[in-house]
Amino acid sequence: MSPESQASEALPSRRRRTPRGGRHRGDESFLLPPGSPTLVLAVPGPARRVGTDLAAELARLVELEHTGQPAHVAHLEGDEASLHAVLAGIRQQGDELAAVVVPLSTGPDPALDAAVRAAVAASPVRTVAAEPLGPHPLIAEALHDRLADAGLARADRIRLMTMVTAASGVIVATPGGAAAVRQAEVTGVLLASRLAAPVFTASLNDEASVKAAYEQLRAAGAASIAVAPHLIGPEPEAALIAAAAATVGSAHSAPLGAHPALARLAALRYVEALSTALAD
């Protein structure tokens, strides 16, 4: 069988879903054929940490809304449901690709990415790593929705565009250092276009960074400033959100959590990684 015909058979087929009502409408999803590589969500930290249940909910959304097959959840720390153990439990047929690991993060994270690569390299079955979920316009959509949920932005439920904004400026606060902030700036620009309000990015790990973003927004004329956490929930930095917002006297929205946009992104990153692997 030629590589082209093999790729044609193994790649997931697109299916058009019937639009759903409400804020999030159905869109194109991928129906995986039997025997497709297992999708594994790699979650920062150990199992049973606050917020790790979000990964299981996202896995269910990926299955129900996008792939039709179960997604597995694995953790990058500890022995319980570790990424190494989950990969070891996956069956492989011949030399075919057995698993695709999707990092559950909103952007590149050197420590998380290194842990995923190490687990993939040590996997007893053929495995590839996908890109992190962001940056992507869907992350900006999810941030917008979380701000609206907290009463910090109002979203038009039909066009998903802000009509009235409670906050006149937003700090997108991301885990990590300067490199992570630069990555999050892409999302910040997309969020600013949705809100029609200034958005600056800052590091949740650096109080001075949050204060600097606050001063930039004040200088830009923002009178009411909100903090939008650029993380999903299982990350250790989720514990820093309230303190970061309090540092500048601002309200904050919740982490992205099990937002439908993240499930869509997980399925997309899976398909991208699978396509690349089959083309090599």
Disulfide bonds with the S-S distance in Angstrom:
none
